[in-house]
Amino acid sequence: MRLHRLIAILLLVESRGKMKANDLALALETSIRSIYRDIDVLAEAGIPLLSTPGPNGGISLMEGYTVNLNQLHGEDVINLYLTGMGIYTGGHTHSGLKLKTTLLKLEKTLPASYQTDIQKAQRRFYFDDTPWWTERLEIPCLESIRTAVWRSQKLQIEYHKMNGEVTCRKLQPYGLVVKKEEWYLIAYCEVVEQIRTFKCERIASTQLLEEEYVIPQDFSLEEHWKQQGQAFKQSCKEEEVYPIVIRMDKRREASLHGVEIMNRLEEGDQITLIVNMYSYKSACTNVWGMLGQSEIVEPLELRQYVKEQVNLLHRIYN
């Protein structure tokens, strides 16, 4: 949203004193032309922004002028940053209140012309991303985990594994990753002396420790997560392979979405595909979406299962 970008420009310029348009464009992932347009909008709104040319130039606020953004604390900025990334925090009561407080602080500092827009947006738009039939999973220790990551404090946690085993770990938090509304803590575990991934919903209790640690200079949270994700998917592929052979009209191939195709053979208007369904149980669940578009050729056990189910449906509805 452009309003978020305008706020971000004010935050960056006031906190750093002066910034070049190119640096602002890189930081906000937009074009230099868009930055200059935003500067014009802010200037028209009465904010005295100066653009100084030359090697030591840049965009800055007029000397002595402040938009009072210094009233925002570090936690406020983090809440804004997470929201800007699209990370949902409102489901956690404490985080939601912190974010609302931060936004109220910002609203008070913006020019009067923006107050009308904000009030109108609040009246006209409502975003509800809660599921229809299930409650959003609460993460009781999320605030302390985020605090540990932000302040680089060690954590003592009680962790519940999938098999029900409960373990105590002493961690050096390296970062938090949010994937599809699920939170993961990436941390160096002093027990096993390795970097591990912990699902935050399984952390039952936490204790912040006043102990220092240093994250390795060459550690990249994004790269680590991507590598772990690739390794996880590869291990799943190696351990969970259940190939099925399907035959279908070539024109209907586009109806296959999100399936892992292992091989493809084209014969005139027909195609034969080998698709990985990972297990017999998974295949029985997911094969129904293919029945109207294709024929299950192999394995025979799955073909027999489909035949029995179709006959059962025929008896019920005949």
C-alpha positions in Angstrom: 0.0 0.0 0.0 1.2 3.5 -0.8 0.3 4.8 2.6 2.6 2.2 4.2 5.4 3.3 1.8 4.9 7.0 2.7 5.2 6.1 6.4 8.3 4.0 5.7 10.0 6.9 3.9 9.3 9.1 6.9 10.7 6.5 9.3 13.8 5.9 7.2 14.6 9.6 6.6 14.0 10.7 10.2 15.9 7.8 11.7 19.0 8.1 9.3 19.0 11.9 8.8 19.5 11.7 5.1 19.0 9.0 2.4 19.5 8.9 -1.3 16.5 8.1 -3.5 18.2 5.0 -4.9 18.7 3.6 -1.4 15.1 4.3 -0.5 14.0 2.6 -3.6 16.1 -0.5 -2.8 15.0 -0.6 0.8 11.3 -0.3 -0.1 11.5 -2.5 -3.3 10.1 0.1 -5.6 11.4 2.4 -8.4 13.3 5.7 -8.0 10.5 7.4 -9.9 7.9 6.1 -7.3 10.1 7.5 -4.5 10.2 10.9 -6.1 6.4 10.8 -6.6 6.0 9.9 -2.9 8.3 12.7 -1.9 6.1 15.1 -3.9 3.0 13.8 -2.2 4.6 14.2 1.3 5.7 17.8 0.4 2.2 18.7 -0.8 0.9 17.4 2.5 3.1 20.0 4.3 6.1 17.8 5.3 9.3 19.8 4.5 11.4 17.2 2.7 14.6 18.5 1.0 16.3 16.9 -1.9 20.0 17.8 -2.1 22.0 16.9 -5.2 25.7 15.7 -5.3 27.7 12.9 -3.8 26.9 13.9 -0.2 23.3 14.8 -1.0 20.1 13.0 -0.5 16.6 13.3 0.9 16.2 14.8 4.4 13.8 16.7 6.6 14.2 20.4 7.0 16.5 21.2 10.0 14.6 21.4 13.2 11.5 19.7 11.8 10.3 16.4 13.2 7.2 14.3 12.6 7.5 12.9 16.1 8.2 9.4 14.9 10.9 9.2 17.7 8.1 8.3 20.1 8.0 4.8 18.5 10.0 2.2 20.4 11.9 -0.7 18.9 9.0 -3.1 19.6 6.7 -0.7 17.7 8.9 -0.7 14.6 9.2 -4.5 14.7 5.4 -4.9 14.8 5.1 -2.6 11.8 7.8 -4.5 10.0 6.1 -7.9 10.6 2.8 -6.5 9.5 4.4 -5.0 6.4 5.8 -8.5 5.6 2.2 -9.9 5.8 2.9 -11.7 9.0 -0.3 -12.2 11.0 0.0 -11.1 14.6 -3.6 -10.2 15.5 -4.4 -13.7 16.6 -2.2 -13.3 19.6 -3.9 -10.9 21.9 -0.8 -9.2 23.3 0.8 -8.7 19.8 -2.5 -7.4 18.4 -2.8 -4.8 21.1 0.9 -3.7 20.6 0.3 -3.3 16.8 -2.9 -1.2 17.4 -1.0 1.0 19.8 1.8 1.5 17.3 -0.6 2.4 14.5 -2.4 4.9 16.8 1.0 6.6 17.5 1.7 6.8 13.7 -1.8 8.1 12.9 -1.4 11.0 15.3 1.9 12.1 13.7 0.6 12.0 10.1 -0.6 15.2 8.4 -4.3 16.0 8.7 -5.0 15.0 5.1 -4.1 11.4 5.9 -6.3 11.3 8.9 -9.4 11.4 6.7 -8.0 8.6 4.5 -7.2 6.4 7.5 -10.6 6.9 9.0 -12.3 6.2 5.7 -10.2 3.0 5.2 -11.1 1.8 8.7 -14.8 2.3 7.9 -14.7 0.8 4.4 -12.3 -2.2 4.6 -12.2 -5.1 7.0 -9.7 -8.0 6.6 -10.7 -11.3 8.2 -8.3 -14.1 7.6 -9.6 -16.5 10.3 -10.7 -20.0 9.1 -14.5 -20.7 8.8 -14.7 -23.9 10.7 -11.6 -24.0 12.9 -10.0 -21.7 15.5 -6.6 -20.1 14.8 -4.0 -22.0 16.8 -2.7 -19.9 19.7 1.1 -19.8 20.4 1.3 -19.0 24.1 5.1 -18.4 24.2 5.3 -16.3 21.0 6.0 -13.0 22.7 8.9 -14.3 24.7 10.3 -16.1 21.7 10.2 -12.9 19.6 11.8 -11.0 22.5 14.6 -13.5 22.7 15.3 -13.3 18.9 15.1 -9.5 18.9 17.3 -9.0 22.0 19.7 -11.9 21.3 18.9 -13.6 24.6 19.4 -17.3 25.2 16.2 -19.3 25.8 15.5 -22.3 28.0 12.5 -24.1 26.6 10.3 -27.1 27.2 9.6 -28.7 23.8 6.9 -31.3 22.9 8.0 -33.6 20.1 5.4 -35.1 17.7 5.8 -38.5 19.4 4.7 -36.9 22.7 8.2 -36.9 24.2 9.0 -33.7 26.2 12.5 -32.3 26.2 14.3 -29.4 27.8 16.6 -27.4 25.5 18.9 -24.4 25.9 18.9 -22.4 22.7 20.7 -19.6 21.0 17.9 -18.0 18.8 19.0 -17.2 15.3 15.7 -16.1 13.8 12.0 -16.6 13.3 10.4 -17.9 10.1 6.6 -17.7 9.3 5.3 -20.1 6.7 1.6 -20.3 6.0 0.8 -18.8 9.4 2.9 -21.3 11.2 5.9 -20.0 13.2 9.3 -21.7 13.3 12.2 -20.8 15.6 15.7 -21.4 14.1 18.2 -21.8 16.9 21.5 -23.3 17.9 20.7 -26.1 20.4 23.4 -26.4 23.0 22.2 -29.9 23.9 22.9 -31.5 20.5 25.3 -28.7 19.4 23.6 -28.1 16.1 21.3 -25.6 14.4 17.7 -27.0 14.7 14.2 -25.9 13.7 11.5 -25.7 16.4 7.8 -25.4 15.7 6.7 -22.6 18.0 3.3 -24.1 18.8 5.1 -27.0 20.4 7.1 -24.8 22.8 5.2 -25.2 26.0 7.3 -22.9 28.2 10.2 -20.5 27.9 12.7 -18.8 30.2 14.7 -15.8 29.0 18.4 -16.1 30.1 20.8 -13.3 30.6 23.5 -15.0 28.7 25.3 -13.6 25.6 26.0 -15.5 22.3 27.2 -14.6 18.8 25.4 -15.6 15.6 28.1 -16.7 13.0 28.9 -13.9 10.5 28.2 -16.2 7.5 24.8 -17.3 8.8 21.8 -16.3 6.6 18.4 -17.0 7.9 16.8 -17.0 4.5 19.4 -19.3 2.9 19.3 -21.7 5.8 15.5 -22.0 5.6 15.6 -22.5 1.9 18.3 -25.2 2.2 16.4 -27.0 5.0 13.2 -26.8 3.0 14.8 -28.4 -0.1 16.4 -31.1 2.1 13.0 -31.8 3.8 11.2 -32.1 0.4 13.9 -34.3 -1.0 13.8 -36.7 2.0 10.0 -36.9 1.7 10.4 -37.8 -2.0 12.9 -40.5 -1.2 11.0 -42.0 1.7 7.4 -41.5 0.4 7.2 -42.8 -3.1 3.9 -44.4 -4.4 3.8 -44.0 -8.2 0.5 -44.4 -9.9 -0.1 -44.6 -13.7 -2.9 -42.5 -15.1 -4.2 -42.1 -18.7 -6.1 -39.1 -19.9 -6.9 -36.9 -22.8 -4.1 -34.5 -23.5 -6.5 -31.5 -23.5 -7.4 -32.3 -19.9 -3.8 -32.2 -18.6 -4.2 -28.6 -17.4 -6.7 -29.9 -14.8 -3.9 -31.5 -12.8 -2.8 -29.1 -10.2 -0.2 -29.5 -7.5 0.8 -33.1 -8.3 4.3 -34.5 -8.6 4.6 -35.8 -12.2 7.5 -38.3 -12.4 7.2 -39.3 -16.1 5.1 -38.3 -19.1 4.5 -40.2 -22.3 2.4 -38.7 -25.2 0.5 -40.9 -27.6 -1.6 -39.0 -30.1 -4.4 -37.3 -28.2 -3.7 -39.4 -25.1 -1.0 -39.0 -22.5 0.2 -41.5 -19.9 1.5 -40.0 -16.6 3.4 -41.5 -13.7 2.3 -39.4 -10.6 3.8 -39.8 -7.1 1.0 -40.1 -4.5 3.5 -40.8 -1.7 1.5 -43.6 -0.1 -1.5 -45.9 -0.7 -3.5 -44.1 1.9 -2.7 -40.7 0.4 -3.6 -42.0 -3.1 -7.0 -43.3 -1.8 -7.8 -39.8 -0.4 -6.5 -37.7 -3.3 -7.4 -39.8 -6.4 -11.0 -38.7 -6.4 -10.1 -35.4 -8.0 -8.7 -37.3 -11.0 -11.5 -39.7 -11.7 -13.6 -37.4 -13.9 -10.6 -36.5 -15.9 -8.5 -39.7 -16.2 -8.3 -43.5 -15.8 -6.2 -45.1 -13.1 -4.2 -47.8 -14.8 -1.8 -48.9 -12.1 -1.1 -50.2 -9.5 -3.8 -52.8 -9.5 -4.6 -52.4 -5.8 -5.5 -48.7 -6.3 -7.5 -49.5 -9.5 -9.4 -52.2 -7.6 -10.1 -49.7 -4.7 -11.5 -47.1 -7.2 -13.6 -49.8 -8.9 -15.1 -50.9 -5.5 -15.8 -47.3 -4.5 -17.5 -46.5 -7.9 -19.6 -49.6 -7.6 -20.6 -48.6 -4.1 -21.6 -45.2 -5.2 -23.6 -46.7 -8.1 -25.6 -48.9 -5.7 -26.3 -45.9 -3.4 -27.4 -43.5 -6.1 -29.1 -46.0 -8.4 
